[in-house]
Amino acid sequence: MSVTLTRAEPSIAGAGDYIELMKPRVMSLVVFTALVGMLVAPVHVHPVIGFAALLCITVGAGAAGALNMWYDADIDARMARTAGRPIPRGRITRGEAAGFGFTLAGFSVVTLGLLVNLLAAALLAFTIFFYVAIYTVWLKRSTPQNIVIGGAAGALPPMIGWASATGNLAIEPIVLFLIIFFWTPPHFWALSLYRIGDYARAGVPMLPVVAGEGETRRQIWLYTLLLTPLGVAPWLLGYAGLIYGVAALVLGAGMFVLALRVRGESGGHTACKQLFAFSILYLFLLFAMLLVDRMSGGLFGHFAT
Amino acid sequence: MTMASETMNELRKPPTNEQWPRGGVRLTEEQLRARRTRSIAIALALAAFVVVIFAVTIVRLGSGALTRPIYMQPAQPTQGAK
């Protein structure tokens, strides 16, 4: 009996490649929304406990990103936007990415459970599971509703932040969840409209590829119609003040006008690019204003009621 | 001889394949540099992990961390207890 041994080439991946594997830009938005969820909770969080919770959420989000790149390496290699990621570039092997992702996922969930509380840990575990197993493995390659349902994973961080602070859930973090959930389709479909060739080549059934540009533009507008009042909801429900309410109205109007322009646009993709860029600013400013409003001690809230 | 021991004997033989150079695998400059950055990153991550665990432990225990007795007397039986 003969045994053939093969040797893997020693890795050339540096620390930077592993950081890239964690999708730092997505991670920063996750951390920010989780921080807002934590700080708007009506309880005092010890800074050290808060920092530990945020660190665990950050690492958990990075683990989900790494596992997404592990599973989607074949798709990433075929798309111009993702061809420069560490696995398609040959810097990191799929096995290394999987090992890295699963290890960080396990560590982040267990550490959050031990240091903060079990509800936050359970929500983080569910988020990673949903993003990797439900979105990446199942939905992304099988339905044009992939980013709609999968968007739930990206919408959960404010709930994890709130749960880290309070140990329970309430209507406030659920509204924050809904804002991100309904923000995701206009954001990603605006991107997929001007990257339609990429998605078609990779065989990803994004809405513009499956249902056409016209239907996608119509659905972007419909989801923005739902998003705009949801953005104002924290003020209408009385747990954010006037400063937030005015900001949410102005930002929502911006999203609405751009979505309308996307709907009316034919031939070009200028409005799509503008909507994609503005949607990032919209979510960031909306959550930042919520934080400013809460940090100002509800000073402006008295004028609203 | 069992199949398991045959396999082990094959594995013990010095490799003749060109994939396994004599004297071990020599890393290139790029591979050495990459390994060094990975090692530093792992060391920093472990140090940060230790600091976070330590800090949270102190916060959770509060001032009791400094005043807790190292040895606690076992509870004395109350009077009248048999």
Interface residues (C-beta under 8 A of the other chain):
Chain A: M1 S2 V3 T4 L5 T6 R7 P10 S11 I12 A13 G14 A15 G16 Y18 H46 V48 I49 F51 A52 L55 T111 L115
Chain B: M3 E6 T7 E10 L11 P15 N17 Q19 W20 V25 L27 E30 Q31 R33 A34 R35 T37 R38 I40 A41 F49 V52 I53 A55 V56 V59
